[in-house]
Structures are given as structure tokens and as C-alpha cells.
């Protein structure tokens, strides 16, 4: 699957319902992956999204590769039918600065291969890179 040709995303907010609905309909026909970000910011559209999801479940013409992915902060108005009929995944930040730094350093994005590839340029300033990496991880942990 050529992922970049089949992946569409939209950050939800006021006035985005038409675009999001069109993306879902196109995705159902073509087998695209559709990501709707920040669903909690569009409270007024949640009932319509629930209807769209219910129709999608009942539709026999949905492409087998179609995926609808939604992100949301916890919200009591998020439709329970969507939650009950979908897969859910949660992430919780580690508690404390030390745990957060440890998580950043053990994350799969920071590994020996990535570290070496950053050092393979014309200048090999490992000490500066170490400080920059720590500063970035520390800033992320504070946020």
C-alpha cells in the first residue's frame, strides 16, 4: 500500500464538517485511511459523526482497506456508540520529569542507528549533539 497516497487527515473545528464527511465518503469508496484529529473540539458535529459511523457499519459497499481513525481528549459528549463499536487506544504521560526523560531516551525514535546517522556528516561534534538531544528531550518532558 502506498501509504501517502491513501492517507488523509483533517483537524476538526467549526466549518470542517463538509470536508470531513467528503473525506470519509471518498475513503469508503477508494480504501483510504482517514484521520479525524481533535474530535473533542467539534461538539456540535458529534451526533452527525455517530450517524456516519453507524451507516458505515451497515454499508456493504465499503472498501476493505478503509480505516477511520479519530483522536480526542476525554469528553462526556463523545458518542458512546462510536466508542463501543471501535478499537480504543490510550496513552498516558509518565509521571515526573525523570520518568518522562527516560521515556524519551527509550523511545524507538532515539536509537543507536539514528544517533550514528546524525554523526556521519562532515563535522563530528558528538558533544554538541548530545547537549542538543538532551535539551530537546528536557524541553519535551517539561511540556
Buried (B, 14 or more C-beta within 10 A) or exposed (E): EEEEEBBBEBBBEEEBBEEBBEBBEBBBEEBBBBBBBBBBBBEEBBEBBBEBBBEBEEEEEBEEEBEBBBBBEEEEEBBEEBEEEEEEEEEEEEEEEEEBBBBBEEEEEEEEEEEEEEEEEEEEEEEEBEEEBEEEBBEEBEE
